[in-house]
Amino acid sequence: MIRTYLNYSAVKSLVCHKLIHGVNISKQELNAEPPTCESCKLGKSHRASFPPSLRGRTAKPLNLVHTDLWGPAPVTSLGGNRYMMTFTDDNLHWVWVYFLKHKNQAFEVFKSWLAMVENEFEKKLKVMRCDGGGEYINAPFKAFFEEHGIQWEITSPQTPEQNGLAEHQNRTIVEGGITNLIDAELPLFLWPHAFAYFAYIKNRSPTAALPANQTPYTLRYKRAPNFDQLHHFGSAAWLHIPKSKHNKLEPHAEHGIFVGYSDNQNAFRVYMPKNCDCYSSIHVNFDDRMHGKNHCAG
């Protein structure tokens, strides 16, 4: 089975309620006690948290969006990023993830995200909830919100539970991403790829916040997610080399490591240890039985 490091009950719910395509698990496996996962114990340990809010979700997308900024990461990513910014729709529970080099990029990232979602849903953002961090409490954000009639909900200082959904999303993504990196034994500078991969899985997984164990993907796209192209983070991947870049006697593919899905195209992301870089391509072959850094000499 592909290991996604989701909560075990969430995986069972996906299969039992037929909320995904491309995954088959026997009744014996579904009823068995989950084995202890060493990577999960290492990557997801945290202090006890406050109880979740009992407030119901809003009626329509973009009525309320929760946002939060995580960072700085102790390790700069391969692309020079230090921060993660998330936007979670209160109705869909879909989370959008962006990576930033500097905190002061938050406003431009927000405007880019807003243009994309308002075009998709053909409606305007009504309320944005965030904490009182300086990346949000500044003149550009204030002027923009006033100009576009967006209500600004700012949580009280030292009260993260008021922005609980965003805080929970960030914590879950960070813990899931760290768990994937530990399991695959990959360099820490790949943390944005690991975080984005976990968010990709999370958006396609059931949540108790939605009716009838639905997934955010189902609500957003009106169809069940298809996991036919799901691969284990860290799996062996062979990236096709275009004819223009090799002769007839040279290899037609290069061995790399799968680290996720492309943000803006139907493609896979492959890390090449040989030159310490990542590439996007649809022309990739996989072997999920080979997992972790040891299968790919760098």
N, C-alpha and C positions, 0 to 999 in steps of 0.2 A: 504494500500500500504506500502511496505517496504521503510523506510526512509533512504536514502543513503547520503543526504546533498550535492549531486551534484547540479550544476547550473540547474535551472528548465528547461531552454531551451534545455540543453543537454539531459535530461530525455525525453522530448517531441520528440527530434530528434531521439533518440534510437527507440522509439515506432513507430513513423510515417514512418521511413525508414526501418522498420523491420530488425533492426540491432542486435536484441537480440531475444532469445527464452525464453519462460516461463513467460512472463509478458503480461497481457491484461489490457488495459485502454480504457474506453469508450470515444467516441468523445466529449461528454459533459465535461468530466473531462479534456481532452486535451485542450479544448477551454476556460476553466475557468481560471480566474485570480488566480495565486498562492496565498495561504494565507500567512500572515506574520509568519515567523518562528523565535520564540524567541531565540532558540538555535543558529541559524545561525547568528542573530544579535549580540549575545554575542561572538560567536567563530570566526567570519570572518571579524570583523571590522578592517580596516587598513587605512593608509594614501593613498592619490591618488598616483598612480604609473606612471612611465614613459610609453610612447606609445610603443606598441609591435613592434619589428623589422619586416620590410617587406621582409627580405631576405628569399628566397625560401629554402625548405628543401633539403638535399642532396639526391643523386640518389639511394644509396644502404645502407643497414644496416652496421654499424661500419665504415662508411666513416668519420663520426664525432660523437663523444659522449661528452655530457656536464656533468660535475660532480660538486657537491658542498657538503660541510659539514655544518650541522646545529648543534648548541649547544653552550655551554653546557645547557642541560635542567635544570631548577631550581629544579626539583625533580628527584632523581635517580629512575630508573625503577625497577620493580620487579626482573629483572635479572641483575641489577647493571649497566645498560647502561645510558650514559649521552649525546650521540651524535647520529645523523642520517646522513648517507652518501647516496647520490643518484647518479645514473647514468642514463641519459636520451639519448636514441638514436635519432639522428636528423632526420633520415628517418622514423622510426616507431613511434616515440614519445612514446615509451614504457619506463616506469621508473622502475628501480630496486632499492629496498630500503634495506639498511643494518643498523644495530644498533651497536654502539661501546661503550665500557666502557671508552676508552681513545683515544685522538686524534692520538697518535702515532701508533694506529692500522690501520690507513688509508691505508698504503702501502700494508699490508698483505690482507686487504679486497679487495683492487683494484686487486691484483694478482689473488685472488680466483675468483672474478667476471670475469676477463679477460679470464681465462682458460675456464670458463663455456660458455661464449658467443662465443668465437672463435671456440669452439668445436661444438656448435649448428649451427652457420651460416657457418662454414667451410671457414672462411676468417679471415684476420688479421685486427686489429684495425689500422686505418690510422691516425686520429687526435683526440686528447683529449683536450678539452677546460676546463679550471678551473680558479679560481681566484688566487691571489698571496699569499694565506695563507701558513703558515709554514708547515701545514700538507701535502702540495703538493710540495712546493719549498724546497726540501732537496736532499741530495746526493743519497739516494736509488732510488727515483723516477727518477732523472736525469739520473743516470747510466742505469736504466732499459729501459727508453725510447730510449736512444742512442743505446743500445744493440739490441733492437727489431725494430728499425727504425720507431718509433711512433713520429709523429709531435706533439709538445707541444705548445698549444696556451694559453698564460697567459694573463688575462685581466689586464688593467691598474689599479693602486691603486685608490680607492674611485670611481670606475666606474662600479657598479654592472650590469648596463644595457648591458655591453659587454658580460656578462655571463647570459643574461636575461632568457633563457629557464630554466637553472638549478635553478636560483633564484626563478622564477615563480613556478616551480614544487615544490620546498621546501615549499614556502609560502602556496600554495594551499593544500598540504598534511598536513601541520601543522594546518592550519585553519580548514580543514575538520575533522582532528582527534580531535582537541579541541572541536569542535561542537558536535561530537559523545559522547565524555566524559561528556560534560555538559548535553546533552539530557538524557543519561543513568544514570547520577548521580553516576558515578563510580570513584574509587580512581585515582588520578593523576599519580600514579606510573604505571598505565596501558597504558601510552601514546604511547609506541612502538606498542602495539596491535592496538590502535585506528589509528595510522598513517599508519600502514601496511594494515589495513582494507580499509582505504580510498584510498590508492594507488591501491589496488586490484580492487576496483570499478572504479577508474579513468582509469586504463588500458583497461577497458571494455566499455568505454563510448566514444561517438563521440567527435572529436575536429576539430575546424575550420582549424587547421594546416594540416589536411589530406584531400585528395580529396574525394568528394561525401559523406561527413560526416561519413567517416569510423571510426572504432575504432582501437586503437593500437593492440588489440587482433586479429582482423580480418587480419591485415597486417602481423602479426607475425605468426599466425597459419593457415591462409587461410580458416577460417570458422568463422561464427558468434558466439559470446559468448552465453553461455546458463546460464540463471539465475534461473533455476529450484532449485538450491541449495543455492540461495541467502537468507540470513537471516539478520534481523535488528541487528545492533551492540547493545548489551545489552539485547537481547531477552532471555527468559527463556530456559534453556537447561538441559536435563536430560542425564547424562553421564552413560553409561552402566558399571556395575561393573562385572568383570570376575568371573566365578563360583569359581575359586580358592581363591577368596577374600571375599566370603560371604557364609553363610550356607543357607539351604533351607527356613528358616524362617525369614531371614533378607532381607531388600530391595535389589532389583536387579539393582537399579540405584541411582544416587545421583544428587540432584538439584544444578545446577550452572548457570553461565551467559555466553552466547556466546560472544566471543571477536575477532573472525576472523577465518582465514584459515591457516593451516600449511604451512610452507615455502617449505618443501622438501618431503611431502607426501600428498596423497589425504585424508585429514582429517580436522576436525574442531578444533578450539582452544576454550577451555572452562575454565573460571575462577571460582575457588571454594573459596568463601569467608571464608568458615569454616576453611580451613587450609592455606588460603592466597597463593594459588599456581595456575598455569595454566597447563592444560593437553591437549594432542592431541589425538583425536580418531575419527574414522568414525562411531562408534556406539553411536550416539547421537540423541535424539528426541527433537523437538523444539515446542515452542508455541510463535509465533511472536506477539500475542495479549498481552502477558505479557511482559512488557518491563521496564527496569530500575532496580536499586538495591533493590527496595522495595519488589519485588516478590521473593527474595531469602534471607532469613534470614541468616546472617553470625555471 
